[in-house]
Amino acid sequence: MTSSVEFQNFFRSFQLLNLLVDIGISHFILCPGSRSAPLAIAAGELFRRGRITLISSLDERSAGFHSLGISTASAKNVIVITTSGTAVANLLPSAVEADRSCINVLYITADRPLRLKDCGANQTVNQEEFLSSVCKLSLSTNLHGLHKTSDSEIKNLISLILKENLLRPGPIHLNVPFEKPLLISKNNKKDALEVFDKEYVNKKISFYKNKIKNESSNDFDELVKQINLSRSGLIIVGPYRGSTNDLLEFNKSLEIFQNLTGWPVFADPVSGVNSSLRGIVDHWEIIISKNKISANFDQLLRIGPMSSSNVLEEFLIGFNGPQFLIKEKDSRNLDPFKKAKEYQFGLNKFVNQILNEKGINKISIKTLIPITKELIDKGIRIKKQIKKNILSNENITELSIANLVPEIWPKNKPIMISASSPIRDWLTFSGKELFSRRCFSFRGASGIDGTLSIALGIALIKEPLLLVTGDLAFLHDINGWFNQDAKHSNLKILLIDNHGGNIFNRLYKNNLTKLEIKNLFLMKSSVNWRKLAEAHEIPYVNIMSLDKLKEAFDWSLTIQKSVIMRVEINTDYEFKQRENLYKNIFDNH
């Protein structure tokens, strides 16, 4: 085999990427750059051979978030390839979210060789450290250049990546230094592929697969000693952080536990629970905001991380009984109040162990406990008040969107809810109709970053997807449209135009003047949304009243590409509606 740098740069790049495909990675996102040319050419050859889906992206930050959407919806790892320098820095926002939301992404970044480090060489920075604070693993090929990386070193890197992904989800960073030349001639490329096909194609390569350690029996024994299925309790299901492939078993286990106990269920909009689950309480956040119900429960079973609810936080802080927190393969502490006993091996294993430990061979469906029936009835009464107050006229508000959209968007078609005000409103005002399809939201780092790019990634796998987003979140990630074929994705965008962040009006209306809020927190410039949609060749419609919302949804579903449906919010009317709604609910309950 030739030892030229040109030949080896391409050959080892192709070997590396091909082995990553062998362990199950099929989606690659490629950002433009010179230093990453050998990786780009290798990815192009894999695409030509039909081994991968290859997406080009102008903006590395957007590419990183795009990969989160694809990975979440497909339950598979995704690779993002970038050049060196600030390109790597732009991956940090998505890496933070991938870490906190437990999403598998492999960032492969091209770099300069060691001889150019720390000597003022052009475009050379300490990029190998940029993502280390949030990546579960930071790796590198030979620091002097990929051409000096051996066959065994490449295989060892793949084994480490595979091993880490089996242990726990999250992002990995692989930094790849390249010595020039970066391009390869047609003849050398042909020779390299012939050598590769002769030595590696159809050759079985076995990788070391780490066996996940059995869960600590001591931790589980402590939970079993305290949890009492025959006494009253409450199930709180937060955002689902497990694999999409495991969601069916997750729901089966949740159903078994609820059948055994008859306990009520407080479910987050992105909890992944089925609408058919017994015991779901509608509008539970409103119930616990004014009702002192904690004394009705002897214990709490919390599943997953916290919902975006200050009211729930106060409830958990004030609860004096035992709390049990079940996590999906996340070893980190997820209880900010330090009151729960945590179990990290998932709900399915937890329930199976409960059944074995207590000798339960046949699942009998226990009658709903009295507090469950009472809470369900409260939720129904609140639901009637909401319908009466916010759907009585045709004015569109964020409240009416949160309540009505889950009922009129087709069942089994997914929804993504952007962070900030939409996810909070959907938690409070949507009913269990929301759970008749998979809902997504990305609250790992609790920011609006990457909203459009993530949604386009989900829509690539699960479509048509409805994205419900505020104007600020949408504009913040407008470069998402520059991901390859983005406008042809089947993404339906319900754009809530509240003039730059209605959540700030709600938070600061009583303490700051309108001018202060406008100058300090709101987006100052107006946007011609129709022109913006035209610039990206996206079909666009303005929705002027509630009765036109269903009509707009039906229209959007006739178009097999992305569309924007804008609703404008009168923020003053919205604020008054919230006040009146809460007053009516609390006066009647």
C-alpha positions as CSV (number, residue, x, y, z in Angstrom):
1,M,0.0,0.0,0.0
2,T,1.4,3.4,-0.9
3,S,2.5,5.6,1.9
4,S,1.9,9.0,0.3
5,V,0.1,11.6,2.5
6,E,-2.5,12.2,-0.2
7,F,-3.3,8.6,-0.5
8,Q,-3.4,7.8,3.2
9,N,-5.5,10.9,4.0
10,F,-8.3,9.6,1.8
11,F,-7.8,5.9,2.5
12,R,-7.9,6.2,6.3
13,S,-10.8,8.7,6.0
14,F,-12.8,6.2,4.0
15,Q,-11.8,3.3,6.3
16,L,-12.9,5.3,9.4
17,L,-16.3,6.4,7.9
18,N,-17.0,3.0,6.4
19,L,-16.4,1.3,9.8
20,L,-18.8,3.8,11.4
21,V,-21.4,2.8,8.9
22,D,-20.7,-0.9,9.8
23,I,-21.7,-0.2,13.4
24,G,-25.0,1.3,12.3
25,I,-24.6,5.0,11.5
26,S,-26.3,5.9,8.2
27,H,-27.0,9.6,8.4
28,F,-24.1,12.0,7.7
29,I,-24.3,15.8,7.7
30,L,-21.4,17.5,5.9
31,C,-20.4,21.2,6.3
32,P,-18.2,22.9,3.8
33,G,-14.5,23.3,4.5
34,S,-11.0,22.7,3.1
35,R,-9.2,20.9,6.0
36,S,-12.0,18.4,6.1
37,A,-11.8,17.6,2.3
38,P,-10.6,14.0,2.7
39,L,-13.5,13.2,5.0
40,A,-15.9,15.0,2.6
41,I,-14.6,13.0,-0.4
42,A,-14.9,9.7,1.6
43,A,-18.4,10.5,2.6
44,G,-19.3,11.3,-1.0
45,E,-18.0,7.9,-2.0
46,L,-20.1,6.1,0.7
47,F,-23.1,8.0,-0.6
48,R,-22.4,7.0,-4.2
49,R,-22.2,3.4,-3.0
50,G,-25.7,3.8,-1.4
51,R,-24.4,3.2,2.1
52,I,-25.4,6.5,3.7
53,T,-27.8,9.4,3.6
54,L,-25.7,12.5,3.0
55,I,-26.9,16.0,3.8
56,S,-25.0,19.2,3.2
57,S,-25.4,22.2,5.6
58,L,-24.1,25.7,5.2
59,D,-24.0,26.5,8.9
60,E,-22.2,24.2,11.5
61,R,-24.4,25.4,14.3
62,S,-27.6,24.5,12.4
63,A,-26.0,21.2,11.2
64,G,-25.4,20.2,14.9
65,F,-29.1,20.8,15.8
66,H,-30.3,19.2,12.6
67,S,-28.5,16.0,13.7
68,L,-30.3,16.1,17.1
69,G,-33.7,15.9,15.3
70,I,-32.6,13.1,13.1
71,S,-31.1,11.1,15.9
72,T,-34.1,11.6,18.2
73,A,-36.6,10.5,15.6
74,S,-34.6,7.6,14.2
75,A,-33.1,6.3,17.5
76,K,-29.8,6.1,15.6
77,N,-26.5,7.9,15.9
78,V,-25.8,10.7,13.4
79,I,-22.4,12.1,12.2
80,V,-21.7,15.7,11.7
81,I,-18.4,16.5,9.8
82,T,-16.9,20.0,9.9
83,T,-13.7,21.7,9.1
84,S,-11.4,23.3,11.7
85,G,-11.4,26.5,13.8
86,T,-14.6,28.4,14.6
87,A,-16.5,25.7,12.7
88,V,-15.9,23.4,15.7
89,A,-16.9,26.2,18.2
90,N,-20.3,26.4,16.4
91,L,-21.0,22.9,17.4
92,L,-21.0,23.6,21.1
93,P,-24.7,24.7,21.4
94,S,-26.0,21.5,19.9
95,A,-23.5,19.4,21.9
96,V,-24.8,21.0,25.1
97,E,-28.4,20.0,24.2
98,A,-27.3,16.5,23.0
99,D,-25.7,16.0,26.4
100,R,-28.6,17.2,28.5
101,S,-31.2,15.5,26.3
102,C,-29.3,12.2,26.0
103,I,-29.0,12.2,22.2
104,N,-26.4,10.2,20.3
105,V,-24.4,12.4,17.9
106,L,-20.8,11.9,16.7
107,Y,-19.0,15.2,15.8
108,I,-16.0,14.6,13.5
109,T,-13.9,17.7,13.1
110,A,-10.9,18.2,10.9
111,D,-7.8,19.9,12.4
112,R,-4.2,20.9,11.8
113,P,-1.4,18.5,12.8
114,L,0.5,18.9,16.1
115,R,3.5,20.7,14.4
116,L,1.2,23.7,13.7
117,K,-0.3,23.9,17.2
118,D,0.7,26.7,19.6
119,C,3.0,28.5,17.2
120,G,0.7,31.2,15.6
121,A,-0.1,29.1,12.5
122,N,-3.1,30.4,10.6
123,Q,-6.6,29.0,11.6
124,T,-5.1,26.8,14.3
125,V,-6.8,26.7,17.7
126,N,-7.2,24.4,20.6
127,Q,-10.4,23.0,19.1
128,E,-9.8,19.5,20.5
129,E,-11.0,21.1,23.9
130,F,-14.0,23.0,22.6
131,L,-16.6,20.2,23.2
132,S,-14.9,18.3,26.0
133,S,-17.0,19.8,28.8
134,V,-20.2,18.3,27.4
135,C,-19.1,15.3,25.3
136,K,-19.1,11.9,27.0
137,L,-16.0,11.0,25.1
138,S,-13.3,13.2,23.3
139,L,-11.1,11.2,20.9
140,S,-8.4,12.0,18.3
141,T,-6.6,10.2,15.6
142,N,-2.8,10.4,15.4
143,L,-1.9,14.0,16.4
144,H,0.7,14.3,13.6
145,G,-2.0,13.5,11.0
146,L,-4.5,10.9,9.9
147,H,-2.0,9.5,7.4
148,K,0.1,8.3,10.4
149,T,-2.9,6.6,12.1
150,S,-2.6,2.8,11.8
151,D,-5.2,0.3,10.9
152,S,-5.4,-1.0,14.5
153,E,-5.8,2.6,15.9
154,I,-8.7,3.2,13.6
155,K,-10.4,0.0,14.7
156,N,-9.7,0.8,18.4
157,L,-11.4,4.2,17.9
158,I,-14.5,2.5,16.5
159,S,-14.6,0.1,19.4
160,L,-14.4,2.9,21.9
161,I,-17.3,4.8,20.2
162,L,-19.4,1.6,20.0
163,K,-18.7,0.8,23.7
164,E,-19.6,4.2,24.9
165,N,-22.8,4.3,22.9
166,L,-23.9,1.0,24.5
167,L,-23.2,2.4,28.0
168,R,-25.2,5.6,27.7
169,P,-26.5,8.1,25.2
170,G,-24.9,11.5,24.5
171,P,-22.5,13.3,22.1
172,I,-18.9,12.2,21.2
173,H,-16.2,14.3,19.6
174,L,-13.6,12.8,17.3
175,N,-10.9,15.3,16.2
176,V,-8.9,14.4,13.1
177,P,-5.7,16.2,12.3
178,F,-4.8,16.3,8.6
179,E,-1.4,17.1,7.0
180,K,-1.5,18.5,3.5
181,P,-2.2,17.7,0.7
182,L,-5.9,17.4,1.4
183,L,-7.3,16.6,-2.1
184,I,-6.7,13.4,-4.0
185,S,-6.3,12.9,-7.7
186,K,-8.8,10.7,-9.6
187,N,-6.2,8.1,-10.3
188,N,-5.0,7.9,-6.6
189,K,-8.6,7.8,-5.4
190,K,-9.3,4.9,-7.8
191,D,-6.2,3.0,-6.6
192,A,-7.2,3.7,-2.9
193,L,-10.7,2.3,-3.4
194,E,-9.3,-0.8,-5.2
195,V,-7.0,-1.5,-2.3
196,F,-9.7,-0.9,0.2
197,D,-12.2,-3.2,-1.6
198,K,-9.6,-5.9,-1.8
199,E,-8.5,-5.7,1.9
200,Y,-11.7,-4.8,3.7
201,V,-15.0,-5.3,1.7
202,N,-16.9,-8.4,2.8
203,K,-14.3,-9.0,5.6
204,K,-16.0,-9.4,8.9
205,I,-14.5,-7.2,11.6
206,S,-15.5,-7.9,15.2
207,F,-15.5,-5.1,17.7
208,Y,-15.3,-5.4,21.5
209,K,-18.8,-4.9,22.9
210,N,-18.9,-3.8,26.4
211,K,-21.5,-5.6,28.6
212,I,-23.6,-3.1,30.6
213,K,-23.1,-3.8,34.2
214,N,-26.1,-5.1,36.1
215,E,-27.8,-2.6,38.2
216,S,-26.9,-2.3,41.9
217,S,-29.1,-4.7,43.9
218,N,-28.5,-2.5,46.9
219,D,-30.1,0.6,45.2
220,F,-33.1,-1.4,44.1
221,D,-33.5,-3.1,47.5
222,E,-33.7,0.3,49.1
223,L,-36.5,1.3,46.7
224,V,-38.4,-1.9,47.2
225,K,-38.3,-1.5,51.0
226,Q,-39.9,1.9,50.8
227,I,-42.3,1.7,47.9
228,N,-45.8,0.4,48.9
229,L,-48.1,-0.5,46.0
230,S,-51.1,-0.9,48.3
231,R,-50.9,2.7,49.6
232,S,-51.8,5.9,47.8
233,G,-49.3,7.5,45.5
234,L,-48.9,9.7,42.5
235,I,-47.1,9.1,39.1
236,I,-45.4,12.1,37.6
237,V,-44.0,11.5,34.1
238,G,-41.5,14.1,32.9
239,P,-40.0,14.5,29.4
240,Y,-39.1,11.1,27.8
241,R,-35.3,10.8,27.4
242,G,-35.1,7.1,26.3
243,S,-34.7,5.8,22.8
244,T,-37.7,6.0,20.4
245,N,-37.3,2.3,19.9
246,D,-38.0,1.6,23.6
247,L,-41.1,3.8,23.8
248,L,-43.5,1.0,23.3
249,E,-42.0,-1.1,26.2
250,F,-41.9,2.1,28.3
251,N,-45.7,2.6,27.9
252,K,-46.4,-1.1,28.6
253,S,-44.5,-0.9,31.8
254,L,-46.2,2.4,32.8
255,E,-49.6,0.8,32.1
256,I,-48.7,-2.2,34.3
257,F,-47.6,0.0,37.2
258,Q,-50.7,2.1,37.0
259,N,-52.9,-1.0,36.8
260,L,-51.2,-2.4,39.9
261,T,-51.7,0.8,41.9
262,G,-54.7,2.8,40.6
263,W,-52.6,6.0,41.1
264,P,-53.2,9.2,39.2
265,V,-50.8,10.3,36.4
266,F,-49.5,13.8,35.9
267,A,-47.8,13.7,32.4
268,D,-45.6,16.2,30.6
269,P,-46.6,17.0,27.0
270,V,-43.4,15.3,25.8
271,S,-43.5,12.4,28.3
272,G,-44.3,10.0,25.4
273,V,-47.3,8.4,27.3
274,N,-50.3,7.0,25.4
275,S,-53.6,8.8,25.6
276,S,-55.2,5.5,26.4
277,L,-53.3,5.3,29.7
278,R,-55.7,5.0,32.7
279,G,-55.5,7.7,35.4
280,I,-54.2,10.7,33.3
281,V,-55.2,13.9,34.9
282,D,-55.9,16.9,32.6
283,H,-54.6,20.3,33.6
284,W,-52.9,19.0,36.7
285,E,-50.6,22.1,36.9
286,I,-53.7,24.3,37.5
287,I,-55.0,21.8,40.1
288,I,-51.9,21.8,42.2
289,S,-51.3,25.5,41.9
290,K,-54.3,26.2,44.2
291,N,-55.2,22.9,45.8
292,K,-53.2,21.5,48.7
293,I,-53.4,17.9,47.6
294,S,-50.0,16.6,48.7
295,A,-51.5,15.2,52.0
296,N,-53.5,12.7,49.9
297,F,-50.4,10.8,48.8
298,D,-48.0,8.6,50.8
299,Q,-45.4,8.5,48.0
300,L,-44.4,9.8,44.6
301,L,-43.1,7.9,41.6
302,R,-41.3,10.3,39.4
303,I,-40.2,9.2,35.9
304,G,-37.7,11.2,33.9
305,P,-36.4,14.7,34.4
306,M,-38.3,17.7,35.6
307,S,-41.1,19.3,33.6
308,S,-40.9,23.1,32.9
309,S,-43.3,23.9,35.7
310,N,-42.5,26.2,38.7
311,V,-45.7,25.0,40.3
312,L,-44.5,21.4,40.2
313,E,-41.2,22.3,41.7
314,E,-43.0,23.9,44.7
315,F,-45.2,20.8,45.0
316,L,-42.2,18.5,45.1
317,I,-40.2,20.6,47.5
318,G,-43.2,20.7,49.9
319,F,-43.9,16.9,49.6
320,N,-42.7,15.1,52.8
321,G,-43.2,11.5,51.8
322,P,-40.7,9.3,49.9
323,Q,-40.0,10.1,46.3
324,F,-38.7,7.5,43.8
325,L,-37.1,8.7,40.5
326,I,-36.8,6.4,37.5
327,K,-34.3,7.4,34.8
328,E,-33.7,5.9,31.3
329,K,-29.9,5.0,31.3
330,D,-28.9,8.4,32.8
331,S,-26.4,8.1,35.6
332,R,-26.6,11.8,36.5
333,N,-28.5,13.2,39.4
334,L,-31.8,14.4,38.0
335,D,-33.4,15.6,41.3
336,P,-32.5,19.2,42.0
337,F,-34.2,19.0,45.4
338,K,-32.1,15.9,46.6
339,K,-35.3,14.3,48.0
340,A,-35.7,11.3,45.7
341,K,-34.1,7.8,45.6
342,E,-32.9,7.4,42.0
343,Y,-32.9,4.3,39.7
344,Q,-31.0,4.7,36.4
345,F,-31.8,1.6,34.5
346,G,-35.2,2.5,33.1
347,L,-38.9,2.0,33.8
348,N,-39.1,-1.4,32.0
349,K,-36.4,-3.0,34.2
350,F,-37.8,-1.3,37.3
351,V,-41.3,-2.7,36.8
352,N,-40.1,-6.1,35.9
353,Q,-38.0,-6.2,39.1
354,I,-41.0,-5.0,41.2
355,L,-43.0,-7.9,39.8
356,N,-40.3,-10.4,40.5
357,E,-39.6,-9.1,44.0
358,K,-43.2,-9.1,45.0
359,G,-44.0,-12.4,43.3
360,I,-46.7,-10.9,41.0
361,N,-47.4,-13.4,38.2
362,K,-50.7,-12.0,37.0
363,I,-51.4,-8.3,36.5
364,S,-54.8,-7.5,38.1
365,I,-56.3,-4.0,37.3
366,K,-56.8,-2.2,40.6
367,T,-59.7,0.2,40.9
368,L,-58.7,3.8,40.7
369,I,-58.0,5.1,44.2
370,P,-60.4,7.9,45.4
371,I,-57.9,10.7,44.9
372,T,-57.4,9.6,41.2
373,K,-61.1,9.9,40.5
374,E,-61.3,13.2,42.3
375,L,-58.4,14.7,40.3
376,I,-59.7,13.4,37.0
377,D,-63.1,15.1,37.8
378,K,-61.3,18.3,38.7
379,G,-59.5,18.2,35.4
380,I,-62.7,17.7,33.5
381,R,-64.3,20.7,35.2
382,I,-61.3,22.9,34.5
383,K,-61.3,21.7,30.9
384,K,-64.9,23.0,30.6
385,Q,-64.0,26.3,32.0
386,I,-61.1,26.6,29.6
387,K,-63.3,25.8,26.6
388,K,-65.9,28.3,27.8
389,N,-63.4,31.1,28.3
390,I,-60.9,30.9,25.5
391,L,-62.9,29.4,22.7
392,S,-66.0,31.6,23.0
393,N,-64.7,34.0,20.4
394,E,-62.5,33.8,17.3
395,N,-59.5,35.7,18.7
396,I,-56.4,33.6,18.5
397,T,-54.3,33.5,21.6
398,E,-51.4,31.2,22.7
399,L,-53.8,29.6,25.2
400,S,-56.4,28.7,22.6
401,I,-53.6,27.3,20.4
402,A,-52.3,25.1,23.2
403,N,-55.8,23.9,23.9
404,L,-57.3,23.5,20.4
405,V,-54.3,22.3,18.2
406,P,-54.0,18.8,19.9
407,E,-57.6,18.2,19.1
408,I,-57.6,19.3,15.4
409,W,-54.1,18.2,14.3
410,P,-54.5,14.7,13.0
411,K,-53.9,11.9,15.5
412,N,-50.7,9.8,15.0
413,K,-49.0,12.8,13.3
414,P,-46.2,14.1,15.4
415,I,-45.9,17.6,16.9
416,M,-42.8,19.5,18.1
417,I,-43.3,22.3,20.6
418,S,-40.6,25.0,20.8
419,A,-39.1,26.0,24.1
420,S,-40.0,29.2,26.0
421,S,-43.7,30.0,26.2
422,P,-45.2,27.3,23.9
423,I,-44.0,24.3,26.0
424,R,-45.2,26.0,29.2
425,D,-48.7,26.7,27.7
426,W,-49.1,23.2,26.4
427,L,-48.2,21.8,29.8
428,T,-50.9,23.9,31.4
429,F,-53.7,24.2,28.8
430,S,-53.6,21.1,26.5
431,G,-55.6,18.0,27.5
432,K,-54.8,14.3,27.1
433,E,-55.7,14.5,23.4
434,L,-52.1,15.6,23.0
435,F,-50.9,12.1,23.8
436,S,-52.6,10.6,20.8
437,R,-49.3,11.2,18.9
438,R,-45.6,11.5,19.7
439,C,-44.7,15.0,20.9
440,F,-41.2,16.4,20.9
441,S,-39.6,19.4,22.7
442,F,-35.9,20.0,23.5
443,R,-35.6,21.3,27.1
444,G,-32.3,19.8,28.0
445,A,-30.6,23.2,28.2
446,S,-34.0,25.0,28.3
447,G,-33.2,27.3,25.4
448,I,-34.8,28.2,22.0
449,D,-31.6,27.5,20.1
450,G,-31.8,25.3,17.0
451,T,-35.6,25.0,16.9
452,L,-36.1,25.0,13.1
453,S,-33.0,22.8,12.4
454,I,-34.2,20.2,15.0
455,A,-37.7,20.2,13.6
456,L,-36.4,19.7,10.0
457,G,-34.3,16.7,11.3
458,I,-37.4,15.1,12.9
459,A,-39.5,15.7,9.7
460,L,-36.8,13.9,7.7
461,I,-37.7,10.7,9.6
462,K,-41.3,11.3,10.9
463,E,-43.5,13.3,8.6
464,P,-45.6,15.4,8.4
465,L,-44.4,17.1,11.5
466,L,-46.2,20.1,13.0
467,L,-43.8,22.6,14.6
468,V,-45.4,25.0,17.0
469,T,-43.0,27.9,17.6
470,G,-42.8,31.5,18.7
471,D,-41.3,34.1,16.3
472,L,-38.2,34.6,18.4
473,A,-37.3,30.9,18.4
474,F,-38.0,30.6,14.7
475,L,-35.9,33.6,13.6
476,H,-33.0,32.6,16.0
477,D,-32.5,29.5,13.8
478,I,-33.4,30.8,10.4
479,N,-30.3,29.3,8.9
480,G,-32.0,26.0,9.3
481,W,-33.4,26.6,5.8
482,F,-29.9,26.2,4.4
483,N,-29.7,22.5,5.4
484,Q,-29.9,20.6,2.1
485,D,-33.5,20.1,0.8
486,A,-34.9,21.7,4.0
487,K,-37.7,23.4,2.1
488,H,-38.8,20.1,0.6
489,S,-39.1,18.5,4.1
490,N,-42.7,17.8,5.1
491,L,-42.6,20.3,8.0
492,K,-45.7,22.3,8.9
493,I,-44.9,25.4,10.9
494,L,-47.5,27.1,13.1
495,L,-45.7,30.4,13.7
496,I,-46.9,32.3,16.7
497,D,-46.1,35.9,16.1
498,N,-46.2,37.6,19.5
499,H,-43.8,40.4,18.5
500,G,-40.6,39.2,19.9
501,G,-41.2,37.1,23.0
502,N,-44.5,37.2,24.8
503,I,-43.1,35.4,27.7
504,F,-41.2,38.5,28.7
505,N,-44.5,40.5,28.8
506,R,-45.9,37.9,31.2
507,L,-42.8,37.8,33.4
508,Y,-42.2,41.5,33.7
509,K,-45.5,43.3,33.0
510,N,-46.1,44.1,36.6
511,N,-42.6,45.3,37.4
512,L,-41.4,47.1,34.2
513,T,-42.9,49.6,31.8
514,K,-43.8,48.7,28.3
515,L,-40.9,50.7,27.0
516,E,-38.4,49.0,29.3
517,I,-39.7,45.5,28.2
518,K,-39.5,46.5,24.6
519,N,-36.0,48.0,24.8
520,L,-34.5,45.3,27.0
521,F,-36.2,42.0,26.1
522,L,-38.2,42.1,23.0
523,M,-37.1,41.8,19.4
524,K,-37.1,45.4,18.2
525,S,-37.4,45.0,14.4
526,S,-40.5,44.0,12.6
527,V,-40.4,41.2,10.1
528,N,-42.2,40.9,6.8
529,W,-43.0,37.2,7.2
530,R,-44.5,36.8,3.7
531,K,-41.4,38.2,2.1
532,L,-39.2,35.9,4.3
533,A,-41.2,32.9,3.3
534,E,-40.9,33.9,-0.4
535,A,-37.2,34.3,-0.1
536,H,-36.9,30.7,1.0
537,E,-39.7,29.5,-1.4
538,I,-41.9,28.3,1.4
539,P,-45.7,28.4,0.9
540,Y,-47.2,30.8,3.4
541,V,-50.6,31.8,4.8
542,N,-51.9,34.2,7.5
543,I,-54.5,32.7,9.9
544,M,-56.8,35.5,11.1
545,S,-59.2,33.6,13.3
546,L,-59.6,30.3,15.3
547,D,-62.2,28.9,12.9
548,K,-59.6,29.1,10.1
549,L,-57.0,27.1,12.0
550,K,-58.4,23.7,11.0
551,E,-58.8,24.9,7.4
552,A,-55.1,25.9,7.3
553,F,-54.0,22.5,8.7
554,D,-56.0,20.7,6.0
555,W,-54.5,23.0,3.4
556,S,-50.9,22.3,4.7
557,L,-51.4,18.6,4.5
558,T,-52.2,18.8,0.8
559,I,-48.7,20.1,0.2
560,Q,-45.8,17.6,0.4
561,K,-43.3,20.2,1.5
562,S,-42.7,22.7,4.2
563,V,-45.2,25.5,4.8
564,I,-45.6,28.4,7.3
565,M,-48.9,29.2,8.9
566,R,-48.7,32.5,10.8
567,V,-51.0,33.6,13.6
568,E,-50.6,37.1,15.1
569,I,-51.1,37.5,18.9
570,N,-52.5,40.6,20.5
571,T,-50.4,40.4,23.7
572,D,-52.5,42.8,25.7
573,Y,-55.6,40.8,25.0
574,E,-53.7,37.6,25.7
575,F,-52.6,38.9,29.1
576,K,-56.2,39.8,30.1
577,Q,-57.5,36.5,28.9
578,R,-55.1,34.7,31.2
579,E,-56.1,36.7,34.2
580,N,-59.8,36.2,33.5
581,L,-59.4,32.5,32.9
582,Y,-57.5,31.9,36.1
583,K,-60.0,34.0,38.0
584,N,-63.0,32.0,36.6
585,I,-61.3,28.7,37.3
586,F,-60.4,29.4,40.9
587,D,-63.7,31.1,41.6
588,N,-65.5,27.9,40.5
589,H,-63.1,25.4,42.1
